[in-house]
Amino acid sequence: MTIGRAKKSAKRTGGRRRNYAPAPDQVGYRAKLPTGWANWLGFVLFGIVGIAVIVAAVVYAADARWADAVVAAALGAGMVYMVYLFGTTRLRV
């Protein structure tokens, strides 16, 4: 009787490196796009609202209403950040 490692099976599949490869939706531009329907919904809705609020900030700045322009720009930046979050967050099922 020998002491040590057991014999390795003759059949090997794939190898270890394959398990560490990133998923196809986490590489390139696809990493910045949503994957599930809920993420797409938030991505589109916050995108539309964010664009509208940024346009309102430009209109307020053109009318020299600076307080409103600053608030609208800050809200628009928050909406753009939400679009980023909806785009990059992956649903775990």
C-alpha positions in Angstrom: 0.0 0.0 0.0 1.4 3.4 -1.0 0.9 6.6 0.8 0.4 9.8 -1.2 -1.8 11.2 -3.8 -4.5 9.1 -5.4 -4.3 8.5 -9.1 -5.8 11.2 -11.2 -8.7 10.3 -13.4 -7.8 9.8 -17.1 -10.7 12.1 -18.2 -10.1 15.8 -17.8 -12.5 18.5 -19.0 -11.7 22.0 -19.8 -9.1 22.9 -17.3 -9.0 25.4 -14.5 -8.4 28.6 -16.5 -11.8 28.3 -18.2 -13.5 28.8 -14.8 -11.9 32.2 -14.4 -12.9 33.7 -17.7 -15.3 36.7 -17.5 -18.8 36.2 -18.7 -19.5 37.5 -22.2 -21.7 40.4 -20.9 -18.9 41.7 -18.6 -16.4 42.5 -21.4 -16.2 45.6 -23.6 -19.2 47.8 -24.2 -21.6 45.1 -23.1 -20.4 45.7 -19.5 -22.1 49.2 -19.6 -25.4 47.9 -20.8 -28.2 46.4 -18.7 -29.0 42.7 -18.7 -32.5 42.2 -17.3 -35.8 43.9 -18.3 -36.0 45.8 -15.0 -32.5 47.3 -15.5 -33.4 48.2 -19.1 -36.6 49.9 -17.9 -34.7 52.0 -15.3 -31.9 52.7 -17.8 -34.4 54.1 -20.3 -36.7 56.0 -17.9 -33.9 57.6 -15.9 -32.1 58.4 -19.2 -35.2 60.3 -20.6 -35.8 62.2 -17.3 -32.0 63.0 -17.0 -31.9 64.4 -20.5 -35.0 66.5 -19.9 -33.6 67.9 -16.6 -30.3 68.8 -18.2 -32.1 70.6 -21.1 -34.1 72.5 -18.4 -30.8 73.5 -16.8 -29.6 74.9 -20.1 -32.8 76.8 -20.5 -32.6 78.2 -17.0 -29.0 79.3 -17.6 -30.0 81.0 -20.8 -32.7 82.9 -18.9 -30.1 83.9 -16.3 -32.0 82.0 -13.5 -28.8 80.7 -11.9 -30.2 79.2 -8.8 -32.7 77.1 -10.8 -29.9 76.2 -13.3 -27.6 74.9 -10.6 -30.3 72.8 -9.0 -31.4 71.4 -12.3 -27.8 70.6 -13.3 -27.3 68.8 -10.0 -30.5 66.8 -10.4 -29.5 66.0 -14.0 -26.1 64.7 -12.8 -27.9 62.5 -10.3 -30.1 61.1 -13.0 -27.1 60.3 -15.2 -25.5 58.5 -12.3 -28.7 56.4 -11.9 -28.5 55.5 -15.6 -24.9 54.4 -15.0 -26.0 52.3 -12.0 -28.8 50.7 -13.9 -26.5 49.9 -16.8 -23.7 48.3 -14.8 -25.5 46.5 -12.0 -26.0 42.8 -12.7 -29.1 41.0 -11.5 -28.4 37.9 -9.4 -31.0 35.2 -9.9 
